[in-house]
Amino acid sequence: MARRRHAEEHENHERWLVSYADFITLLFAFFVVMYSISSVNEGKYKVLSQALVGVFNDPDRSLRPIPIGDERPLTVKPAEPLIKDSEQVDAAISAPDALQSIADNVRDAFGDLIKSDELTVRGNELWIEIELKSSLLFGSGDAMPSDKAFEIIEKVSKILKPFDNPVHVEGFTDNQPIRTAQYPTNWELSTARAASMVRMMAMEGIDPRRMAAVGYGEFQPVASNDTAEGRGHNRRVVLVISRNLDVRRSLTGSGSANVKPDAAMKRAGTQTAPTPMKPLSPPPAVKTPAPAL
């Protein structure tokens, strides 16, 4: 008998599917593991990340603890300064050497005007005064600053700018009457001149909240108005740099003519004893008639 030929076995060309399936399974397992790792509490991860960044970039933040457990917002109360802003300002204003420094700087900057008696610097422990003759700053009967006024105020402003002391600008005139459409009396003229000085100092960078302008007109003379020389002394502008906000006036008994001692003491910061009031006499007794029986 003839032998049967064994059927030829065909080569399996689909064996790659097994390897492919194994690879897909492993890849699936890999992504499952990666997903399980990435599903960690994101809040804790962010806190940890910020803490690590703070260690290298922000020394202050590195001192904060990393919260563990329930994530709650961390509220950090800012540390209170040892000296409050108002106390710092008061300390700067009441510095004992501030007024002396200003006075020395003014004397150094305006030595020529001081020698010519056109600028005067005087003061005490409460304030200093920089007195300027009006002829240096303004024309006759006018409050428009001259070119010389701008030069002077620029120098004065550079001296005053580093300090916090209040500046009180006062305008004075002589007793010669003025009656124009712009300045009906010396009140308006003296006030306008003081305001011009304040405006120029504000333009030079001095804080306007430090300054005030006031006009005294002809009523605070320092010399007699009977002579031209005396009237020239009375026409002036005074810059009062005070130690603090409690000191507002500049005139003293020695620097003002026709000022009563009590008023001078008040302006110098000395309180006078109040005049005692007379006791009120009791009202007369009213007799009530006895009721009739």
Backbone as a ProteinNet text record, in pm:
[ID]
protein_1_A
[PRIMARY]
MARRRHAEEHENHERWLVSYADFITLLFAFFVVMYSISSVNEGKYKVLSQALVGVFNDPDRSLRPIPIGDERPLTVKPAEPLIKDSEQVDAAISAPDALQSIADNVRDAFGDLIKSDELTVRGNELWIEIELKSSLLFGSGDAMPSDKAFEIIEKVSKILKPFDNPVHVEGFTDNQPIRTAQYPTNWELSTARAASMVRMMAMEGIDPRRMAAVGYGEFQPVASNDTAEGRGHNRRVVLVISRNLDVRRSLTGSGSANVKPDAAMKRAGTQTAPTPMKPLSPPPAVKTPAPAL
[TERTIARY]
84.2	0	88.2	36.1	112.7	93.8	206.6	200.2	134.6	53.5	-8.3	91.7	88.9	176.5	112.4	193.9	144.3	115.3	4.7	-30.9	69.2	117	216.5	152	218.8	169.5	207.9	104.5	131	190.9	284.8	349.5	249.3	241.1	145.1	204.2	146.8	194.8	127.2	47.3	-24.7	27.8	147.8	205.5	238	255.5	286.7	173.6	52.5	-58.4	-41.1	25.6	46.7	141.7	249.2	344.3	281.2	202.2	136.2	39.8	-34	-127.8	-53.9	59.2	137.6	187.6	231.1	280.3	168.7	52.1	-61.1	-97.8	-93.1	-126	-27.3	102.2	203.2	188.9	159.2	142.5	21.9	-84	-202.4	-171.3	-97.2	-59.3	28.4	117.9	204.1	121.9	25.4	-56.2	-145.7	-187.9	-267	-182.7	-57.1	31.7	58.5	83.5	108.6	-13.3	-130.5	-251.6	-270.8	-242.2	-258.3	-161.2	-42.1	54.5	10	-41.2	-80	-207.2	-281.7	-406.8	-385.5	-259.6	-232.1	-298.3	-327	-391	-315.6	-381.3	-315.9	-289	-374.1	-352.7	-222.3	-197.2	-72.6	46.9	27.5	137.8	170.8	68.1	91.5	158.3	111.2	173.3	319.7	348.4	486.8	570.3	510.2	582.1	611.5	512	533.6	637.1	634.4	731.3	873.6	890.3	1023.2	1071	976.9	1014.5	1049.9	974.1	1001.1	1134.9	1181.2	1310.5	1421.8	1409.7	1517.1	1493.8	1367.4	1338.6	1285.6	1215.9	1150.8	1186.4	1282.6	1320.8	1207	1116.6	1007.4	911.9	883.8	787	842.5	975	1032.7	1010.9	974.7	950.6	810.9	722.2	585	578.8	504.1	493.9	409.6	437.7	360.2	242.6	118.1	2.9	-11.7	-51.1	-74.6	-216.5	-287.4	-426.2	-518.3	-627.1	-722.7	-654.2	-672	-608.6	-694.6	-643.5	-713.1	-624.3	-687.3	-605.1	-528.2	-402.8	-315.6	-318.2	-364	-372.3	-258.3	-174.2	-59	-83.4	-90	-111.6	18.7	18.9	143.9	189.9	319	375.9	356.3	315.7	294.7	429.5	446.8	574.3	594.8	719.3	750.1	709.8	719.3	680.5	577.3	462.4	357	394.5	321.2	353	341.3	233	215.2	327.1	373.8	482.7	612.3	632	751.5	750.7	633.1	623.8	649.3	588.3	610	756.9	821.1	962.3	1046.2	1010.3	1086.5	1064.9	939.5	909.7	976.1	975.5	1025.2	1173.5	1245.7	1389.2	1455	1535	1589.7	1685.2	1751.3	1849.6	1793.2	1664.3	1608.1	1607.4	1556.9	1551.1	1690.8	1782.9	1919.6	1983.4	1956.9	2012.4	1956	1825.7	1764.2	1822.5	1834.9	1889.3	2032.4	2114.8	2253.2	2260.6	2176.6	2177.4	2131.7	2033.1	1986.3	2096.1	2165.8	2274.1	2386.9	2414.6	2520.1	2478.1	2349.5	2303.8	2279.4	2247.9	2209.9	2296.9	2424.7	2514.2	2520.2	2512.8	2519.9	2396.3	2277.7	2155.2	2148.2	2204.7	2206.6	2297.2	2410.4	2502.3	2440.3	2360.4	2295.8	2167.1	2133.3	2015	1884.9	1888.1	1766.2	1700.8	1772.7	1720.8	1768.8	1678.6	1709.8	1666.6	1751.2	1719.2	1726	1621.7	1617.1	1520.6	1524.2	1434.2	1468.1	1403	1423.2	1398.7	1370.5	1350.7	1217.5	1128	996.7	986.6	1057	1048.8	1170.5	1186.2	1280.2	1204.8	1248.5	1186.6	1288.2	1246.6	1325.3	1249.4	1298.2	1229.5	1294.1	1211.9	1256.9	1186.5	1260.3	1197.8	1117	1000.4	912.2	975.1	1066.1	1129.6	1214.8	1258.8	1333.4	1244.5	1117.1	1027.9	922.4	873.7	760.1	783.7	709.4	708.4	617.7	622.4	542.8	394.1	321.3	177.1	135.2	221.8	192	230.4	168.3	199.7	255.6	294.8	356.1	503.7	550.9	690.9	787.7	898.9	1004.4	1096.7	1189.4	1286.1	1372.7	1406.5	1485.4	1409.3	1276.6	1195	1203.4	1199.8	1207.8	1343	1450.3	1581.2	1588.5	1533.9	1538.4	1454	1333	1243.7	1298.1	1365.6	1425.3	1529.6	1613.1	1713.8	1649.7	1550.7	1484.1	1414.4	1350.3	1278.4	1373.4	1490.6	1587	1631.4	1636.9	1674.9	1562.6	1438.5	1326.1	1275.2	1299.5	1238.7	1274.5	1398.1	1428.2	1360.4	1301.1	1241.7	1088.6	1023.9	877.9	814.5	892.5	839.7	735.7	630.5	530.8	591.6	540.1	587.8	468.9	481.2	374.7	427.4	368.9	415.3	324.4	385	309.8	348	246.6	268.9	234	315.7	296.8	315.8	249.8	264.3	287.2	311.1	313.8	171.7	158.3	23.6	-21.1	54.9	12.1	-109.9	-219.1	-341.5	-324.6	-389.9	-393.4	-538.8	-579.4	-718.1	-718.9	-704.2	-710.1	-817.8	-847.7	-949.8	-906.5	-775.3	-724.7	-699.9	-652.3	-621.4	-689.7	-812.3	-884.5	-816.7	-751.8	-685.1	-553.8	-480.9	-355.6	-377.1	-495.9	-526	-507.5	-570.4	-562.7	-419.9	-348.5	-212.3	-120	-125.7	-36.5	-69.8	-197.8	-236.8	-196.4	-212.7	-174.3	-24.7	55	199.8	238	175.4	202.6	159.5	43.9	-3.6	88.3	145.7	239.2	361.8	410.5	526.9	494.4	376.2	335.5	324	265.5	249.9	385.3	480.9	612.9	683.7	671	734.2	669.4	537.1	470.5	519.8	545.8	600.1	740.6	812	946.9	947.1	829.7	822.4	794.1	769.1	735	588.4	561.1	425.4	332.1	225.6	134.9	67.4	55.5	-9.1	74.4	200.5	286.5	270	208.9	217.8	84.2	94.3	-22.1	20.9	-74.5	-47.8	-144.5	-92.7	-175.9	-125.5	-218.6	-182.9	-221.9	-128.5	-152.9	-177.4	-161.7	-182.9	-83.6	-132.5	-48.1	-47.3	-112	-142.8	-42.3	70	175.8	308.9	327.3	452.6	566.7	687.5	807.5	887.2	843.1	909.4	803.5	843.7	750.4	722.2	596.5	558.1	574.8	633.9	649.7	765.2	855.7	969.9	970.5	1038.3	1049.2	1126.3	1228.8	1305.3	1219.9	1140.8	1053.1	948.6	891.6	792.5	856.2	983.7	1053.4	1071.6	1095.2	1105.6	970.8	864.4	731.7	681.9	727.6	688.2	778.6	725.5	808.7	724.5	793.8	734.2	817.5	751.3	820.1	781.1	882	860.1	887.8	785.8	797.8	803.6	916.8	932.7	919.4	810.7	777.4	832.7	848.7	892.9	784.9	659.5	549.4	424.4	314.6	191	127.1	170.6	112.5	161.4	273.1	331.5	288.4	208.3	153	189.3	234.4	257	406	439.9	580.5	616.7	521.4	553.9	579.6	678.6	708.9	710.2	716.1	715.8	835.4	951.1	1070.6	1073.7	998.7	1006.1	887.4	798.1	677.8	652.7	625.5	593.1	444.4	410.7	270	196.7	266.1	203.6	202.2	88.8	75.6	149.2	201	277.3	199	69.1	-8.6	-17.6	-42.7	-51	81.9	192	323.3	352.1	312.1	334.8	255	133.7	53.4	116.5	168.5	230.1	359.2	426.1	549.8	523.3	399.9	366.5	349.8	351.9	335.5	192.5	128.8	-9	-12.7	-94.9	-112.4	-228.8	-221.5	-328.1	-456.7	-566.7	-691.9	-736	-798.6	-848.9	-963.3	-951.7	-1058.3	-1189.2	-1294.4	-1426.3	-1479.3	-1549.8	-1610.3	-1723.2	-1729.6	-1838.1	-1972.7	-2064.3	-2198.1	-2267	-2329.5	-2401.7	-2530.9	-2568.4	-2691.7	-2813.2	-2915.2	-3035.6	-3101.8	-3165.5	-3230.1	-3338.4	-3346.3	-3446.9	-3587.7	-3674.6	-3813.9	-3894.1	-3954.9	-4034.1	-4170.9	-4206.1	-4339.3	-4434.2	-4544.9	-4638.1	-4697.2	-4714.5	-4770.7	-4917.2	-4959.8	-5100.1	-5195.2	-5302	-5401.4	-5468.8	-5487	-5552.9	-5705.4
-118.4	0	124	216	341.4	419.8	468.2	544.2	679.9	719	852.4	960.3	1058	1170.4	1255.5	1283.8	1371.4	1508.5	1558.7	1694.2	1794.9	1875.2	1973.9	2078.2	2093.5	2191.8	2332.2	2418.4	2556.3	2636.5	2720.6	2805.1	2909.7	2918.4	3012	3153.3	3234.4	3372.3	3469.7	3420.2	3508.8	3498.5	3445.7	3435.1	3572.4	3672.8	3807.2	3865.3	3809.3	3860.4	3832.9	3719.9	3686.7	3789	3812	3910.7	4049.4	4081.7	4211.9	4223.3	4113.3	4115.2	4127.7	4055.8	4069.9	4214.5	4274.2	4411.7	4508.6	4492.3	4578	4561.7	4433.3	4409.1	4479	4464.1	4530.5	4683	4733	4877.3	4926	4850.5	4884.8	4885.9	4781.3	4775.4	4895.5	4935	5049.7	5176.7	5201	5321.7	5317	5197	5186	5226.7	5177.6	5214.5	5364.9	5422.5	5566.2	5647	5603.4	5674.7	5667	5549	5535.6	5626.3	5645	5735.1	5880.2	5914.6	6053.4	6092.4	6001.4	6033.1	6062.8	6091.2	6129.2	6263.7	6292.4	6417.8	6536.5	6603	6713.2	6831	6847.5	6957.3	6941.5	6821.3	6798.1	6812.9	6766.9	6777.8	6924.4	7007.9	7150.5	7218.7	7182.5	7240.8	7202.8	7076.7	7032.3	7102.8	7118.6	7186.4	7331.8	7400.5	7539.7	7550.5	7456.8	7460.2	7442.2	7350.3	7328.9	7451.7	7515.3	7637.3	7747.8	7755.5	7859.8	7843.8	7720.9	7698.2	7767.6	7764.8	7820.5	7965.2	8008.2	8142.2	8238.6	8193.4	8280.9	8236.3	8302.4	8260.6	8269.1	8369.2	8383.1	8265.9	8221.3	8113.4	7980.9	7965.1	7839.4	7816.9	7920.7	7906.9	7857.2	7855.7	7811.6	7659.5	7596.5	7451.1	7401	7277.9	7213.2	7142.3	7180.7	7117.3	6973.5	6888	6746.6	6713.9	6643.4	6609.9	6699.1	6745.2	6831.6	6960.5	6989.4	7109.9	7230.5	7317.9	7438.8	7558.2	7668.9	7786.7	7832.7	7860.2	7903.4	8054.8	8108.2	8253	8295.6	8378.1	8428	8573.8	8607.5	8744.2	8821.7	8931.3	9006.9	9061.9	9058	9107	9257.1	9301.6	9444.5	9513.4	9628	9698.9	9745.9	9750.3	9796.4	9940.6	10021.4	10161.9	10186.8	10235.3	10262.6	10382.6	10395.8	10504.2	10639.9	10659.3	10789	10816.6	10709.6	10729.3	10761	10700.6	10730.6	10875.1	10924.1	11062.9	11156.8	11124.5	11208.9	11209.5	11091.3	11086	11169.6	11163.9	11243.6	11392.2	11429.4	11571.3	11625.5	11546.2	11595.8	11567.9	11531.7	11509	11636.1	11626.9	11749.1	11824	11754.2	11821.2	11864.6	11840.4	11875.7	12026.3	12101.5	12246.8	12307.3	12253.7	12306	12279.9	12161.9	12130.1	12222.6	12247.9	12338	12478	12527.6	12661.5	12672.4	12571.7	12575.4	12572.5	12490.5	12481.6	12612.3	12677.1	12805	12910.3	12913.6	13011.1	12987.6	12859.6	12829.7	12867.7	12846.5	12871.6	13018.7	13097.7	13237.6	13332.5	13303.3	13389.3	13531.1	13548.5	13683.5	13764.6	13701.8	13774	13805.4	13717.6	13743.8	13863.3	13870.7	13982.7	14115.6	14112.4	14235	14266.1	14187.1	14207.7	14195.1	14118	14093	13960.7	13877	13749.1	13731.5	13688.8	13669.4	13530	13462.7	13330.8	13341	13303.8	13302.5	13192.6	13159	13054.6	13011.4	12903.4	12845.2	12696.7	12633.6	12488.3	12447.1	12542.5	12510.6	12533.6	12632.6	12664.2	12745.2	12758.3	12855	12939	13062.8	13155.6	13197.9	13193.5	13246.4	13368.5	13485.9	13608.9	13669.9	13699.3	13757.2	13889.2	13987.8	14114.4	14097.8	14157.8	14142.8	14195.2	14292.6	14346.3	14242.2	14137.9	14028.9	13940.3	13934.4	13833.8	13890.1	14012.2	14066.1	14212.6	14254.2	14395.5	14472.2	14604.4	14687.1	14664.8	14633.8	14614.3	14495.1	14393.1	14278.7	14150.6	14039.4	13908.2	13813.8	13867.2	13784.4	13765.6	13641.1	13619.3	13666.3	13720.2	13762.2	13644.9	13667.5	13562.2	13529.1	13630	13606.3	13520.4	13537.4	13457.6	13309.5	13276.3	13135.5	13076.1	13152.3	13101.8	13076.2	13169.4	13153.4	13035.1	13025.1	12916	12781.1	12776	12648.8	12601.9	12694.1	12657.7	12619.3	12697.4	12667.4	12531.7	12502	12375.4	12256.6	12268.1	12158.6	12134.4	12241	12225.7	12162.3	12200.9	12153.3	12015.7	11977.4	11854.7	11728.7	11710.3	11585.8	11573.9	11681.1	11679.2	11674.9	11643	11633.7	11747.7	11846.1	11952.6	12036.2	12080.3	12167.9	12302.6	12362.6	12492.4	12587	12696.4	12796.6	12924.2	12964.3	13082.4	13200	13308.8	13424.9	13548.6	13622.6	13745.1	13868	13974.4	14098.4	14216.9	14325.9	14448.6	14566.9	14684.3	14806.8	14861.6	14982.6	15037.5	15128.1	15128.7	15208.4	15143	15214.1	15151	15112.5	15004.7	14959.5	14932.3	14974.6	14954.1	14933.3	14807.5	14771.2	14665.9	14636.5	14535.6	14398.2	14372.6	14242.3	14235	14344.3	14347.4	14469.4	14453.1	14567.3	14621.8	14533.3	14576.1	14499.3	14536.5	14466.8	14323.2	14291.1	14150.9	14061.1	14101.7	14020.3	14014.5	14127.5	14130.4	14038.9	14050.2	13967.4	13818.8	13786.6	13645.6	13591.9	13673.4	13629.3	13604	13686.7	13665.5	13536.8	13509.9	13384.8	13264.6	13275.8	13164.8	13141.8	13247.6	13231	13152.5	13180.1	13107.8	12959.7	12932.7	12794	12720.5	12787.1	12723.1	12692	12782.9	12757.6	12641.7	12632.8	12522	12389.5	12391.5	12268.7	12226.7	12323.2	12292.2	12234.1	12265.7	12213.5	12077.7	12023.7	11887.8	11874.7	11983.6	11974.3	11934.5	11841.2	11790.2	11904.4	11931.2	12040.8	12023.9	11899.6	11877	11929.1	11957.4	12013.1	12163.3	12228.3	12373.4	12441.8	12569.2	12655.9	12797.6	12878	13018	13106.4	13217.2	13308.9	13451	13544.7	13684.7	13765.8	13846.1	13930.7	14076	14106.8	14244.1	14337.8	14451.8	14556.7	14552.5	14450.2	14455.5	14384.5	14339.9	14280.4	14344.1	14472.9	14538.3	14500.9	14505.2	14484.1	14613	14717	14847.6	14954.7	15077.5	15188.7	15214.1	15239.3	15272.2	15420.7	15497.1	15641.1	15672.2	15576.7	15599.8	15496.7	15529.6	15437.5	15312	15330.1	15213.5	15119.8	15174.4	15091.2	15019.2	15090.5	15024.6	14912.2	14929.6	14822.5	14698	14717.9	14602	14532.8	14608.8	14550.1	14472.7	14510.4	14435.7	14312.8	14197.6	14078.6	13952.9	13843.3	13709.4	13621.8	13549.5	13467.6	13321.9	13236.2	13091.5	13036.6	12981.7	12926	12774.4	12716.3	12570.7	12524.3	12455	12417.9	12280.9	12257.8	12126.7	12021.7	12059.5	11966.1	12045.3	11975.1	12038.7	12126.2	12113.8	12196.3	12340	12363.5	12496.8	12559.3	12665.3	12725.8	12872.7	12938.3	13082.5	13113.5	13233.1	13268.8	13390.9	13475.9	13603.6	13586.8	13658.4	13657.8	13801.1	13815.8	13950.2	14032.2	13968.2	14043.1	14076.6	14002.9	14025.4	14098.1	14145.3	14209.3	14337	14442.8	14570.2	14578.4	14652.3	14675.2	14545.3	14450.7	14324.6	14317.4	14291.9	14284.5	14162.1	14170.4	14057.2	13928.1	13934.9	13812	13747.1	13828.5	13771.8	13714.2	13782.2	13730.5	13598	13582.5	13457.3	13345	13375.1	13272.1	13229.7	13328.1	13293.6	13215.8	13241.9	13169.1	13030.7	12995.2	12861.9	12853.1	12968.7	12969.3	13006	12925.1	12950.6	13040	13141.3	13228.4	13179.2	13213	13168.4	13242.5	13171.9	13238.9	13331.4	13441.6	13536.3	13473.9	13470.7	13405.4	13482.2	13408.8	13469.6	13505.7	13618.1	13659.4	13564.2	13525.8	13435	13503.5	13427.9	13481.8	13491.1	13606.4	13622.3	13544.9	13482.2	13403.2	13493.8	13444.2	13524.7	13554.7	13669.1	13704.1	13604.4	13579.2	13483.4	13542.1	13460	13501.3	13444.8	13538.3	13496.8	13450	13333.8	13279.2	13308.5	13377	13409.2	13285	13290.2	13176.8	13161	13038.7	13016.1	13063.7	13116.8	13163.1	13045.3	13057.6	12951	12964
0	0	0	-65.7	-70.8	60.4	107.9	232.4	207.4	311.7	303	344.4	270.4	302.4	411.5	505.5	612	556.1	599.3	552.3	606.3	519.7	560.1	652.3	763	859.1	811.9	808.8	766.3	881.9	851	952.5	1002.4	1135.5	1195.6	1190.7	1107.8	1094	1191.3	1280.2	1372.1	1515.6	1531.5	1664.6	1723.3	1637.9	1686.7	1770.9	1748	1825.7	1974.2	2003.3	2143.2	2208.6	2137.2	2189.6	2199.4	2098.5	2098.4	2215.2	2240.2	2351.8	2484.5	2494.9	2618	2636.7	2527.3	2535	2575.3	2518.1	2551.9	2699.3	2743.8	2884.6	2977.1	2942.7	3024.9	3018.9	2900.2	2887.2	2966.5	2964.5	3041.5	3191	3232.8	3374.1	3411.4	3318.7	3346	3366.2	3279.1	3291.7	3415.7	3451.6	3574	3694.8	3696.5	3807.4	3806.7	3689.7	3680.5	3725	3686.3	3727.7	3877.9	3933.3	4078.3	4152.5	4096.5	4160.6	4146.7	4030.2	4006.3	4078.1	4132.1	4200.9	4348.5	4386.9	4524.8	4551.7	4676.4	4714.7	4654.3	4559.9	4489.9	4583	4679.2	4772.6	4848.6	4899.2	4970.5	4877.2	4753.7	4658.9	4630.3	4616.3	4590.3	4709.2	4828.6	4948	4956.1	4927.4	4931.1	4825.5	4706.1	4598.1	4634.4	4689.8	4729	4840.8	4932.7	5041.7	4989.3	4891.2	4834.7	4758.5	4687.2	4616.1	4714.2	4823.8	4921.4	4989.9	5004.5	5069.6	4992.2	4858.3	4775.9	4735.7	4731.6	4680.1	4784.1	4884.3	4980.9	5121.3	5184.9	5320.9	5420	5402.7	5498.1	5489.6	5367.1	5351.2	5400.9	5398.3	5443.5	5591.9	5667	5809.8	5840.8	5740	5764.5	5761.7	5855.5	5856.2	5740.6	5696.5	5590.2	5655.1	5621.2	5685.2	5640	5732.4	5703.6	5746.1	5661.2	5690.2	5610.8	5673.5	5605.1	5564.5	5436.4	5384.3	5418.3	5497.4	5536.3	5504.7	5468.3	5437.7	5560.2	5538.6	5646	5653.3	5763.5	5782.9	5873.3	5818.3	5894.1	5926.4	6052.5	6095.1	6084.5	6009.3	5996.5	6129.9	6147	6272.4	6283.5	6399.4	6421.6	6438.3	6373.4	6388.4	6531	6569.6	6704.4	6725.2	6617.2	6623.7	6515.1	6549.9	6453.4	6368.5	6251.8	6158.8	6225	6301.7	6366.5	6465.3	6535.7	6629.9	6557	6438.2	6361.7	6316.6	6272.8	6230.2	6346.8	6463	6580.1	6620.4	6609.9	6646.3	6551.4	6420.1	6323.9	6346	6380.9	6399	6524.4	6631.2	6759.2	6779.5	6674.3	6689.2	6738.2	6845	6905.3	6813.8	6722.2	6638.8	6504.5	6477.3	6347.1	6326.8	6424.2	6411	6401.8	6479.6	6474.8	6339.1	6282	6150.4	6043.8	6050.5	5953.1	5965.7	6088.6	6109.5	6058	6085.9	6038.9	5887	5824.1	5677.5	5613.6	5674.7	5621.4	5633.2	5745.2	5762	5661.6	5633.5	5536.2	5394.3	5362.6	5226	5196.6	5298.9	5277.4	5359.7	5365.5	5442.3	5389.3	5255.6	5198.4	5233	5228.5	5263.1	5412.2	5493.7	5637.6	5668.5	5600.7	5623.1	5580.7	5473.4	5426	5500	5600.8	5684.2	5604.4	5496	5419.4	5459.2	5529.3	5578.7	5721.4	5807	5948.5	5990.5	6066.5	6121.7	6273.3	6339.1	6485.1	6528.8	6656.9	6705	6845.5	6885.8	7018.1	7008.6	7121.9	7119.5	7059.2	7035.6	6980.4	6830.7	6778.5	6635.9	6595.7	6463.7	6408.7	6306.1	6290	6196.7	6091.5	5965.8	5855.2	5803.9	5836.7	5800.3	5675.6	5576.7	5450.4	5427.9	5381.2	5346.7	5218.3	5215.2	5099.6	4971.6	4982.3	4862.2	4790.3	4863	4800.5	4715.7	4748.8	4691.9	4598.4	4626	4552.5	4516.2	4415	4382	4475.9	4467.1	4556.4	4530.4	4639.4	4629.8	4546.3	4533.1	4447.7	4520	4480.8	4537.3	4432.4	4315.9	4212.6	4245.7	4264	4303.4	4195.5	4240	4148.8	4117.7	4022.5	3990.6	4111.6	4189.4	4310.2	4410	4414.4	4506.6	4472.7	4343.5	4304.1	4342.3	4329	4367.4	4517.5	4595	4741.4	4786.2	4734.4	4775.8	4732.3	4620.4	4578.2	4678.5	4725.8	4825.5	4959	5000.6	5127.8	5121.7	5010.2	4997	5003.8	4945.3	4953	5096.6	5175.2	5316.2	5397.1	5371.3	5451.2	5408.6	5286.1	5232.7	5310.6	5358.8	5431.5	5567.3	5616.8	5750.5	5739.5	5851.4	5856.5	5934.5	5972	6056.7	5982.9	6053	5991.5	5955.2	5848.1	5799.8	5794	5865.2	5873.8	5808.6	5695.7	5623.3	5658.2	5703.3	5750.6	5670.2	5627.2	5552.8	5636	5622.5	5697.4	5602.6	5632.8	5554.9	5649.7	5590.7	5670.6	5679.2	5732.6	5751.8	5637.3	5528	5413	5349.1	5335	5282.9	5136.6	5099.5	4962	4927	4808.6	4767.2	4616.2	4577.3	4436.6	4417.7	4292.5	4263.7	4313.4	4308.1	4349.8	4500.3	4559.6	4701.6	4764.1	4811.2	4870	4995.5	5074.5	5197.5	5211.3	5315.3	5342.8	5389.2	5435.7	5469.8	5347.5	5237.1	5115.3	5061.6	5067.9	5015	5095.4	5227.8	5310.1	5296.1	5288.6	5273.6	5137.2	5032.4	4898.7	4889.5	4954	4953	5025.1	5139.7	5210.4	5127	5061.7	4978.3	4859.8	4803.9	4692.4	4735.3	4855	4905.4	4926.8	4982.5	5003.9	4871.3	4773.6	4642.5	4579	4590	4533.1	4603.5	4735.9	4807.4	4772.4	4751.4	4707.4	4569.1	4482.3	4350.8	4359.6	4466	4485.9	4554.9	4584.3	4637.3	4785	4855.1	4997.3	5010.9	5098.7	5118.1	5157.5	5078.9	5114.3	5249.1	5295.8	5424.9	5540.8	5516.7	5620.8	5634.5	5536.8	5528.2	5551.8	5588.9	5605	5571	5524.4	5489.2	5566.2	5619.7	5697.5	5673.4	5671.5	5655.3	5777.5	5828.7	5945.4	5907.9	5779.1	5737.5	5803.1	5848	5907.3	6059	6117.4	6259.5	6348.8	6294.7	6375.9	6338	6361.3	6321.9	6415.4	6360.1	6440.7	6454.4	6385.3	6393	6372.9	6394.2	6378.9	6231.3	6198.6	6062.5	6030.8	6121.3	6098.7	6004.1	5983.9	5895.9	5783.2	5674.6	5561.2	5600.4	5683.5	5727.2	5812	5900.7	5982.9	5900.8	5802.4	5716.8	5634.6	5597.8	5525.5	5610.6	5740.6	5830.8	5848.1	5845.4	5867	5745.5	5626.9	5506.3	5496.9	5536.5	5546.7	5529.3	5503.6	5500.8	5593.1	5680.9	5781.6	5762.1	5751.8	5747.8	5887.1	5948.4	6083.5	6071.5	6107.9	6107.4	6251.1	6280.2	6418.6	6452.9	6581.8	6628.7	6606.9	6627.7	6607.3	6573.8	6558.1	6513.9	6620.1	6745.3	6851.1	6845.1	6780.6	6772.7	6641.2	6648.1	6527.9	6511.6	6616.5	6607.8	6610.6	6561.1	6551.7	6632.6	6665.5	6727.5	6876.6	6927.3	7070.1	7118.8	7248.9	7303.5	7260.5	7239.5	7201.2	7054.5	6973.4	6829.4	6773.8	6855.1	6805.4	6882.7	6809	6873.2	6899	7002.7	7037.4	7067.8	7129.8	7168	7318.8	7375.6	7520.5	7573.6	7696.4	7751.5	7754.1	7791.2	7797.3	7660.6	7557.3	7422.9	7379	7415	7377.7	7444.7	7569.8	7640.6	7578.4	7536.1	7471	7340.1	7263.7	7136.2	7157.2	7267.9	7297.3	7351.5	7373.6	7420.8	7570.4	7640.7	7785.4	7819.5	7895.4	7932.7	8056.4	8050.4	8165.6	8249.2	8376.6	8465.7	8431.8	8421.9	8390.2	8502.5	8463.4	8562.2	8640	8773	8849.9	8837	8822.9	8810.9	8949.1	8956.3	9082	9118.9	9245.8	9283.5	9268.1	9219.1	9201.2	9336.7	9363.2	9489.4	9483.5	9593.1	9592	9575.2	9511.4	9492.7	9625.7	9636.5	9764.8	9800.5	9929.6	9976.3	9960	9917.2	9899	10016.1	10087.9	10203.6	10156.9	10205.3	10171.3	10285.8	10257.9	10369	10431	10557.9	10628.9	10591	10576	10539.3	10650.2	10608.4	10708.5	10773.7	10906.4	10980.3	10968.7
[MASK]
+++++++++++++++++++++++++++++++++++++++++++++++++++++++++++++++++++++++++++++++++++++++++++++++++++++++++++++++++++++++++++++++++++++++++++++++++++++++++++++++++++++++++++++++++++++++++++++++++++++++++++++++++++++++++++++++++++++++++++++++++++++++++++++++++++++++++++++++++++++++++++++++++++++

